[in-house]
Amino acid sequence: MIYWLSSIQQLTPYYVLASVMIGIVIHLIRHKLQQIHQGNPYREGFKILATVLPIMALIVTIFMLPETAKWILGLQVLGFTVLGVCLASTAHYREPRK
């Protein structure tokens, strides 16, 4: 999808890097949320933070895009964010070398 959309309107490297970094941060926040015990009083607040913060980062990034073909660039931002989550989770959970 990203390749096809980039043939229509290409996303600048700044936004690509920002999108991938948002994806990595999403993974790290979700991983830390899993490590907080159920009885911890801060778990609910961190859960809200883990939901709201990535959504706000994506909204701000999409609103900062140029006006020409904004929906195409927005879909690319979402695609690169998902790619960042996948890259971070793959690197995080892979078995270490011996």
N, C-alpha and C positions, 0 to 999 in steps of 0.2 A: 504494500500500500504506500509506504514512504517513497519508494523508488518511483512509482507511477505518479504520485502527487508532485514529486520534485521535478518531473519532466514538464509539468505545467507551470509551476512557480517554485523556484528554489528558495529554501530557507537559509538564512545567513548562518555562518558557523557560530556566532555568538548565541543565537537562539537554540541551535543544536546542542551546544555545550550546556546551556542553562537547562534545557529539557532533560538531558541525560542526568545532570546533577540533581534535578528534582526527583527523578526516578530512584537514584541511589539514596537520597535522603528519605524517601518514602519507605524504602526497604529497611534502612537503619532504624527509623522510628518504629516500624511495625515489629522489628526484631526485639528492640528494647521493651516494647509493650508486652511481648510474650514472656519476658524475663521478670516482670513485676508480678509478685504473688497476688492471689485473689483477695486476700484480706487486707491488702495495703490500702490506706485511705486515699492515696494519691492516684490509684489506678484509674478511677473514673475520669478524673481531670486529664490525665495523660492520654486516655482513650479519645476524649474530645479533641485534644490538641493533635493527636495523630490523624484525626479525620479532617479537621478544619484547616490546619496548616498546609498540607499538600494541595488541597482544593483552592485555597487562596493564592498559593504560589502559581498554580496553573492559570487561574483567572487573570492574575496580574500579568503574567507572561503573554497570554493571548491578547489582552487589551493593549499591550505595548507593541504588537506587531503592526507593520505598515498596513494601510487601508486597502491596498491593491490585493485582491484575491485573499482576503483575510481568512476565510473559511478553509481554504486549501492549506494555508500556513498553519492555522490552528489544528487541523487534523495531523499535520506533520509534527507539531509540538506534542500532541497526545501520543503519537506513534513513537517518538524518540523517548518520551517519558516511560512508556511501557518497556521499551528496549533497555533503558537504564535500570528499571526494576529487575528485568530478566538477567542482565549482566551482573548486577550486584548479588542477586540471590544465587546465581550459578557459582560465582567466585567465592561467596561466603560459605556455601554448603558443600563445596567439593572436598574430596578426601585429600589430605595432605600427602605430599610425595615422601617416599621412604628413602 
